[in-house]
């Protein structure tokens, strides 16, 4: 069972997972990593989620204000051996719910095309399209 904890960037488990994410991004981004790293600081993130499986941190994500009314999805990561289990989807849904509670009306994500997180967003969009189609048919 997956347990989601709302916390902030002071959470040690969140910091642990972000450290793994940063190592992964360093490999993916190569020489460009220094440029991208400046946008990935976590010291001021007030709204973070840590996903636990059997009390072990397995995934994380965060939101921060991008501009008035818009939250940016940040620092999405799931341990490699836990991918494909729906953990990222649960984290994303909780972040979107939290953003709505904070009165954000839109969420954005700025990321590299190489990241597997894009598959999550594609999956979410397709799911939404199917739900819309099903509602039209009714």
Rosetta constraint file for C-alpha pairs under 8 A:
AtomPair CA 1 CA 53 HARMONIC 5.94 0.50
AtomPair CA 1 CA 54 HARMONIC 7.04 0.50
AtomPair CA 2 CA 51 HARMONIC 6.42 0.50
AtomPair CA 2 CA 52 HARMONIC 5.54 0.50
AtomPair CA 2 CA 53 HARMONIC 4.90 0.50
AtomPair CA 2 CA 54 HARMONIC 7.55 0.50
AtomPair CA 2 CA 87 HARMONIC 7.37 0.50
AtomPair CA 3 CA 51 HARMONIC 5.69 0.50
AtomPair CA 3 CA 52 HARMONIC 5.06 0.50
AtomPair CA 3 CA 53 HARMONIC 6.49 0.50
AtomPair CA 4 CA 49 HARMONIC 6.46 0.50
AtomPair CA 4 CA 50 HARMONIC 5.76 0.50
AtomPair CA 4 CA 51 HARMONIC 4.57 0.50
AtomPair CA 4 CA 52 HARMONIC 6.30 0.50
AtomPair CA 4 CA 91 HARMONIC 7.27 0.50
AtomPair CA 5 CA 49 HARMONIC 5.46 0.50
AtomPair CA 5 CA 50 HARMONIC 5.23 0.50
AtomPair CA 5 CA 51 HARMONIC 6.41 0.50
AtomPair CA 5 CA 52 HARMONIC 7.86 0.50
AtomPair CA 6 CA 47 HARMONIC 6.96 0.50
AtomPair CA 6 CA 48 HARMONIC 5.88 0.50
AtomPair CA 6 CA 49 HARMONIC 4.75 0.50
AtomPair CA 6 CA 50 HARMONIC 6.80 0.50
AtomPair CA 7 CA 11 HARMONIC 6.65 0.50
AtomPair CA 7 CA 46 HARMONIC 7.36 0.50
AtomPair CA 7 CA 47 HARMONIC 6.11 0.50
AtomPair CA 7 CA 48 HARMONIC 5.16 0.50
AtomPair CA 7 CA 49 HARMONIC 5.94 0.50
AtomPair CA 7 CA 50 HARMONIC 7.45 0.50
AtomPair CA 8 CA 45 HARMONIC 5.97 0.50
AtomPair CA 8 CA 46 HARMONIC 4.67 0.50
AtomPair CA 8 CA 47 HARMONIC 5.15 0.50
AtomPair CA 8 CA 48 HARMONIC 4.87 0.50
AtomPair CA 8 CA 49 HARMONIC 7.57 0.50
AtomPair CA 9 CA 14 HARMONIC 6.46 0.50
AtomPair CA 9 CA 15 HARMONIC 6.77 0.50
AtomPair CA 9 CA 42 HARMONIC 6.02 0.50
AtomPair CA 9 CA 43 HARMONIC 6.23 0.50
AtomPair CA 9 CA 44 HARMONIC 6.87 0.50
AtomPair CA 9 CA 45 HARMONIC 5.26 0.50
AtomPair CA 9 CA 46 HARMONIC 6.40 0.50
AtomPair CA 9 CA 47 HARMONIC 7.54 0.50
AtomPair CA 9 CA 48 HARMONIC 6.39 0.50
AtomPair CA 10 CA 14 HARMONIC 7.61 0.50
AtomPair CA 10 CA 15 HARMONIC 7.26 0.50
AtomPair CA 10 CA 43 HARMONIC 7.63 0.50
AtomPair CA 11 CA 15 HARMONIC 6.35 0.50
AtomPair CA 12 CA 16 HARMONIC 6.11 0.50
AtomPair CA 13 CA 17 HARMONIC 6.28 0.50
AtomPair CA 13 CA 50 HARMONIC 7.13 0.50
AtomPair CA 13 CA 57 HARMONIC 6.14 0.50
AtomPair CA 14 CA 18 HARMONIC 6.12 0.50
AtomPair CA 14 CA 48 HARMONIC 7.68 0.50
AtomPair CA 14 CA 49 HARMONIC 7.63 0.50
AtomPair CA 14 CA 50 HARMONIC 5.98 0.50
AtomPair CA 14 CA 57 HARMONIC 7.91 0.50
AtomPair CA 14 CA 60 HARMONIC 6.43 0.50
AtomPair CA 15 CA 19 HARMONIC 6.08 0.50
AtomPair CA 16 CA 20 HARMONIC 6.59 0.50
AtomPair CA 17 CA 21 HARMONIC 6.26 0.50
AtomPair CA 17 CA 57 HARMONIC 7.55 0.50
AtomPair CA 17 CA 58 HARMONIC 7.59 0.50
AtomPair CA 17 CA 59 HARMONIC 6.85 0.50
AtomPair CA 17 CA 60 HARMONIC 6.84 0.50
AtomPair CA 17 CA 77 HARMONIC 7.12 0.50
AtomPair CA 17 CA 78 HARMONIC 7.90 0.50
AtomPair CA 17 CA 79 HARMONIC 7.88 0.50
AtomPair CA 18 CA 22 HARMONIC 6.02 0.50
AtomPair CA 18 CA 60 HARMONIC 7.79 0.50
AtomPair CA 18 CA 75 HARMONIC 6.71 0.50
AtomPair CA 18 CA 77 HARMONIC 7.36 0.50
AtomPair CA 19 CA 23 HARMONIC 6.35 0.50
AtomPair CA 20 CA 24 HARMONIC 6.29 0.50
AtomPair CA 21 CA 25 HARMONIC 6.12 0.50
AtomPair CA 21 CA 75 HARMONIC 7.62 0.50
AtomPair CA 21 CA 77 HARMONIC 6.22 0.50
AtomPair CA 22 CA 26 HARMONIC 6.06 0.50
AtomPair CA 23 CA 27 HARMONIC 6.58 0.50
AtomPair CA 24 CA 28 HARMONIC 6.37 0.50
AtomPair CA 25 CA 29 HARMONIC 5.71 0.50
AtomPair CA 25 CA 33 HARMONIC 7.15 0.50
AtomPair CA 26 CA 30 HARMONIC 5.74 0.50
AtomPair CA 26 CA 33 HARMONIC 5.55 0.50
AtomPair CA 28 CA 114 HARMONIC 7.50 0.50
AtomPair CA 29 CA 33 HARMONIC 4.94 0.50
AtomPair CA 32 CA 36 HARMONIC 6.58 0.50
AtomPair CA 33 CA 37 HARMONIC 5.81 0.50
AtomPair CA 34 CA 38 HARMONIC 6.94 0.50
AtomPair CA 35 CA 39 HARMONIC 7.98 0.50
AtomPair CA 36 CA 40 HARMONIC 7.05 0.50
AtomPair CA 37 CA 41 HARMONIC 7.15 0.50
AtomPair CA 40 CA 74 HARMONIC 7.79 0.50
AtomPair CA 40 CA 75 HARMONIC 7.39 0.50
AtomPair CA 45 CA 62 HARMONIC 7.19 0.50
AtomPair CA 45 CA 63 HARMONIC 7.37 0.50
AtomPair CA 45 CA 64 HARMONIC 6.43 0.50
AtomPair CA 46 CA 63 HARMONIC 7.93 0.50
AtomPair CA 46 CA 64 HARMONIC 7.32 0.50
AtomPair CA 47 CA 62 HARMONIC 5.68 0.50
AtomPair CA 47 CA 63 HARMONIC 5.66 0.50
AtomPair CA 47 CA 64 HARMONIC 6.84 0.50
AtomPair CA 48 CA 60 HARMONIC 7.28 0.50
AtomPair CA 48 CA 61 HARMONIC 5.78 0.50
AtomPair CA 48 CA 62 HARMONIC 4.10 0.50
AtomPair CA 48 CA 63 HARMONIC 6.52 0.50
AtomPair CA 48 CA 95 HARMONIC 7.90 0.50
AtomPair CA 49 CA 60 HARMONIC 5.36 0.50
AtomPair CA 49 CA 61 HARMONIC 5.34 0.50
AtomPair CA 49 CA 62 HARMONIC 6.01 0.50
AtomPair CA 49 CA 91 HARMONIC 6.68 0.50
AtomPair CA 49 CA 94 HARMONIC 7.86 0.50
AtomPair CA 49 CA 95 HARMONIC 7.26 0.50
AtomPair CA 50 CA 57 HARMONIC 6.57 0.50
AtomPair CA 50 CA 58 HARMONIC 7.59 0.50
AtomPair CA 50 CA 59 HARMONIC 5.84 0.50
AtomPair CA 50 CA 60 HARMONIC 4.47 0.50
AtomPair CA 50 CA 61 HARMONIC 6.88 0.50
AtomPair CA 50 CA 91 HARMONIC 7.74 0.50
AtomPair CA 51 CA 57 HARMONIC 5.78 0.50
AtomPair CA 51 CA 58 HARMONIC 5.69 0.50
AtomPair CA 51 CA 59 HARMONIC 4.85 0.50
AtomPair CA 51 CA 60 HARMONIC 5.83 0.50
AtomPair CA 51 CA 87 HARMONIC 7.23 0.50
AtomPair CA 51 CA 91 HARMONIC 6.89 0.50
AtomPair CA 52 CA 56 HARMONIC 5.07 0.50
AtomPair CA 52 CA 57 HARMONIC 4.44 0.50
AtomPair CA 52 CA 58 HARMONIC 5.54 0.50
AtomPair CA 52 CA 59 HARMONIC 7.09 0.50
AtomPair CA 53 CA 57 HARMONIC 6.56 0.50
AtomPair CA 53 CA 58 HARMONIC 6.48 0.50
AtomPair CA 58 CA 78 HARMONIC 5.73 0.50
AtomPair CA 58 CA 79 HARMONIC 5.47 0.50
AtomPair CA 58 CA 82 HARMONIC 6.89 0.50
AtomPair CA 59 CA 76 HARMONIC 7.52 0.50
AtomPair CA 59 CA 77 HARMONIC 5.37 0.50
AtomPair CA 59 CA 78 HARMONIC 4.05 0.50
AtomPair CA 59 CA 79 HARMONIC 6.23 0.50
AtomPair CA 59 CA 87 HARMONIC 6.80 0.50
AtomPair CA 59 CA 88 HARMONIC 6.93 0.50
AtomPair CA 59 CA 91 HARMONIC 7.63 0.50
AtomPair CA 60 CA 75 HARMONIC 6.97 0.50
AtomPair CA 60 CA 76 HARMONIC 5.58 0.50
AtomPair CA 60 CA 77 HARMONIC 5.36 0.50
AtomPair CA 60 CA 78 HARMONIC 6.55 0.50
AtomPair CA 60 CA 88 HARMONIC 7.75 0.50
AtomPair CA 60 CA 91 HARMONIC 6.67 0.50
AtomPair CA 61 CA 73 HARMONIC 7.22 0.50
AtomPair CA 61 CA 74 HARMONIC 5.94 0.50
AtomPair CA 61 CA 75 HARMONIC 4.94 0.50
AtomPair CA 61 CA 76 HARMONIC 4.17 0.50
AtomPair CA 61 CA 77 HARMONIC 6.48 0.50
AtomPair CA 61 CA 91 HARMONIC 6.45 0.50
AtomPair CA 61 CA 92 HARMONIC 7.24 0.50
AtomPair CA 61 CA 95 HARMONIC 7.44 0.50
AtomPair CA 62 CA 73 HARMONIC 5.84 0.50
AtomPair CA 62 CA 74 HARMONIC 4.88 0.50
AtomPair CA 62 CA 75 HARMONIC 5.89 0.50
AtomPair CA 62 CA 76 HARMONIC 6.98 0.50
AtomPair CA 62 CA 95 HARMONIC 6.79 0.50
AtomPair CA 63 CA 71 HARMONIC 6.00 0.50
AtomPair CA 63 CA 72 HARMONIC 5.37 0.50
AtomPair CA 63 CA 73 HARMONIC 4.72 0.50
AtomPair CA 63 CA 74 HARMONIC 5.61 0.50
AtomPair CA 63 CA 95 HARMONIC 6.66 0.50
AtomPair CA 63 CA 99 HARMONIC 7.29 0.50
AtomPair CA 64 CA 71 HARMONIC 5.45 0.50
AtomPair CA 64 CA 72 HARMONIC 5.39 0.50
AtomPair CA 64 CA 73 HARMONIC 6.96 0.50
AtomPair CA 64 CA 74 HARMONIC 7.36 0.50
AtomPair CA 65 CA 69 HARMONIC 7.79 0.50
AtomPair CA 65 CA 70 HARMONIC 6.15 0.50
AtomPair CA 65 CA 71 HARMONIC 4.56 0.50
AtomPair CA 65 CA 72 HARMONIC 6.06 0.50
AtomPair CA 66 CA 70 HARMONIC 5.54 0.50
AtomPair CA 66 CA 71 HARMONIC 5.21 0.50
AtomPair CA 66 CA 72 HARMONIC 5.41 0.50
AtomPair CA 67 CA 71 HARMONIC 7.11 0.50
AtomPair CA 68 CA 104 HARMONIC 7.83 0.50
AtomPair CA 69 CA 103 HARMONIC 6.85 0.50
AtomPair CA 69 CA 104 HARMONIC 4.46 0.50
AtomPair CA 69 CA 105 HARMONIC 5.51 0.50
AtomPair CA 69 CA 106 HARMONIC 6.62 0.50
AtomPair CA 70 CA 104 HARMONIC 5.37 0.50
AtomPair CA 70 CA 105 HARMONIC 6.17 0.50
AtomPair CA 70 CA 106 HARMONIC 4.91 0.50
AtomPair CA 70 CA 107 HARMONIC 5.61 0.50
AtomPair CA 70 CA 108 HARMONIC 7.25 0.50
AtomPair CA 71 CA 99 HARMONIC 6.59 0.50
AtomPair CA 71 CA 104 HARMONIC 6.15 0.50
AtomPair CA 71 CA 106 HARMONIC 6.34 0.50
AtomPair CA 71 CA 107 HARMONIC 4.75 0.50
AtomPair CA 71 CA 108 HARMONIC 6.40 0.50
AtomPair CA 72 CA 107 HARMONIC 5.49 0.50
AtomPair CA 72 CA 108 HARMONIC 4.85 0.50
AtomPair CA 72 CA 109 HARMONIC 5.74 0.50
AtomPair CA 72 CA 110 HARMONIC 7.86 0.50
AtomPair CA 73 CA 95 HARMONIC 7.71 0.50
AtomPair CA 73 CA 107 HARMONIC 6.63 0.50
AtomPair CA 73 CA 108 HARMONIC 6.05 0.50
AtomPair CA 73 CA 109 HARMONIC 5.22 0.50
AtomPair CA 73 CA 110 HARMONIC 7.90 0.50
AtomPair CA 74 CA 109 HARMONIC 7.17 0.50
AtomPair CA 76 CA 88 HARMONIC 7.41 0.50
AtomPair CA 76 CA 117 HARMONIC 7.26 0.50
AtomPair CA 77 CA 88 HARMONIC 7.27 0.50
AtomPair CA 77 CA 117 HARMONIC 7.89 0.50
AtomPair CA 78 CA 82 HARMONIC 6.51 0.50
AtomPair CA 78 CA 83 HARMONIC 6.17 0.50
AtomPair CA 78 CA 87 HARMONIC 7.15 0.50
AtomPair CA 78 CA 88 HARMONIC 6.51 0.50
AtomPair CA 79 CA 83 HARMONIC 6.49 0.50
AtomPair CA 82 CA 87 HARMONIC 7.71 0.50
AtomPair CA 83 CA 87 HARMONIC 7.19 0.50
AtomPair CA 83 CA 88 HARMONIC 7.86 0.50
AtomPair CA 86 CA 90 HARMONIC 6.36 0.50
AtomPair CA 87 CA 91 HARMONIC 6.25 0.50
AtomPair CA 88 CA 92 HARMONIC 6.00 0.50
AtomPair CA 88 CA 120 HARMONIC 7.20 0.50
AtomPair CA 89 CA 93 HARMONIC 6.06 0.50
AtomPair CA 89 CA 120 HARMONIC 6.70 0.50
AtomPair CA 89 CA 124 HARMONIC 7.99 0.50
AtomPair CA 90 CA 94 HARMONIC 6.18 0.50
AtomPair CA 91 CA 95 HARMONIC 6.15 0.50
AtomPair CA 92 CA 96 HARMONIC 6.14 0.50
AtomPair CA 93 CA 97 HARMONIC 6.13 0.50
AtomPair CA 94 CA 98 HARMONIC 6.06 0.50
AtomPair CA 95 CA 99 HARMONIC 6.03 0.50
AtomPair CA 96 CA 100 HARMONIC 6.25 0.50
AtomPair CA 96 CA 107 HARMONIC 7.23 0.50
AtomPair CA 97 CA 101 HARMONIC 6.33 0.50
AtomPair CA 98 CA 102 HARMONIC 6.29 0.50
AtomPair CA 99 CA 103 HARMONIC 6.46 0.50
AtomPair CA 99 CA 104 HARMONIC 5.33 0.50
AtomPair CA 99 CA 105 HARMONIC 7.76 0.50
AtomPair CA 99 CA 107 HARMONIC 7.70 0.50
AtomPair CA 100 CA 104 HARMONIC 5.13 0.50
AtomPair CA 100 CA 105 HARMONIC 6.38 0.50
AtomPair CA 111 CA 115 HARMONIC 7.30 0.50
AtomPair CA 113 CA 118 HARMONIC 7.15 0.50
AtomPair CA 116 CA 120 HARMONIC 7.34 0.50
AtomPair CA 117 CA 121 HARMONIC 6.76 0.50
AtomPair CA 118 CA 122 HARMONIC 6.18 0.50
AtomPair CA 119 CA 123 HARMONIC 6.01 0.50
AtomPair CA 120 CA 124 HARMONIC 6.18 0.50
AtomPair CA 121 CA 125 HARMONIC 6.11 0.50
AtomPair CA 122 CA 126 HARMONIC 6.13 0.50
AtomPair CA 123 CA 127 HARMONIC 6.09 0.50
AtomPair CA 124 CA 128 HARMONIC 6.17 0.50
AtomPair CA 125 CA 129 HARMONIC 6.16 0.50
AtomPair CA 126 CA 130 HARMONIC 6.22 0.50
AtomPair CA 127 CA 131 HARMONIC 6.28 0.50
AtomPair CA 128 CA 132 HARMONIC 6.15 0.50
AtomPair CA 129 CA 133 HARMONIC 6.09 0.50
AtomPair CA 130 CA 134 HARMONIC 6.03 0.50
AtomPair CA 131 CA 135 HARMONIC 6.18 0.50
AtomPair CA 132 CA 136 HARMONIC 6.29 0.50
AtomPair CA 133 CA 137 HARMONIC 6.35 0.50
AtomPair CA 134 CA 138 HARMONIC 6.51 0.50
